[in-house]
Amino acid sequence: TAPCPPPQPPRPCEAYRAEWELCRSAGHFLRHYYVHGERPACGQWRRDLASCREWEERRSAEAQRSLCESERARVRAARKHGLVWAPRQSPPEDWHLPLPEDKDG
């Protein structure tokens, strides 16, 4: 995992605010509840926004550490899930044949 750059947060603070607002939106809530059966956890986005502002305004080392750890955890979580479909190296041998007709109509 790459370290965070010291002079500025990994993302603009506006990006954390937008993610937090999206997480709290009704559409995201319904989608997340439908898929996972629980409310979305938006607290980390709020903490990241607070850390980002603290880092920019006060150059807080603790805020920098917290935000960098959160970004690393987010990257690890994204890498944990592999591809659903295996990419093809070449097309199927019978790709040029017509598709079977549906007899049921």
ChimeraX attribute file (.defattr): number of C-alpha atoms within 10 A of each C-alpha:
attribute: neighborCount
match mode: 1-to-1
recipient: residues
	/A:1	8
	/A:2	6
	/A:3	11
	/A:4	16
	/A:5	10
	/A:6	11
	/A:7	10
	/A:8	14
	/A:9	18
	/A:10	15
	/A:11	11
	/A:12	13
	/A:13	19
	/A:14	12
	/A:15	13
	/A:16	21
	/A:17	17
	/A:18	13
	/A:19	16
	/A:20	20
	/A:21	14
	/A:22	15
	/A:23	20
	/A:24	17
	/A:25	11
	/A:26	10
	/A:27	11
	/A:28	15
	/A:29	16
	/A:30	15
	/A:31	13
	/A:32	16
	/A:33	13
	/A:34	11
	/A:35	8
	/A:36	10
	/A:37	10
	/A:38	11
	/A:39	15
	/A:40	15
	/A:41	12
	/A:42	14
	/A:43	12
	/A:44	13
	/A:45	21
	/A:46	16
	/A:47	17
	/A:48	24
	/A:49	23
	/A:50	17
	/A:51	25
	/A:52	29
	/A:53	20
	/A:54	17
	/A:55	23
	/A:56	17
	/A:57	9
	/A:58	10
	/A:59	16
	/A:60	15
	/A:61	13
	/A:62	12
	/A:63	22
	/A:64	25
	/A:65	15
	/A:66	16
	/A:67	24
	/A:68	21
	/A:69	15
	/A:70	16
	/A:71	18
	/A:72	15
	/A:73	13
	/A:74	12
	/A:75	12
	/A:76	12
	/A:77	10
	/A:78	10
	/A:79	10
	/A:80	9
	/A:81	8
	/A:82	8
	/A:83	8
	/A:84	6
	/A:85	6
	/A:86	7
	/A:87	7
	/A:88	7
	/A:89	6
	/A:90	6
	/A:91	8
	/A:92	8
	/A:93	7
	/A:94	8
	/A:95	8
	/A:96	8
	/A:97	7
	/A:98	7
	/A:99	8
	/A:100	6
	/A:101	7
	/A:102	6
	/A:103	5
	/A:104	4
	/A:105	4
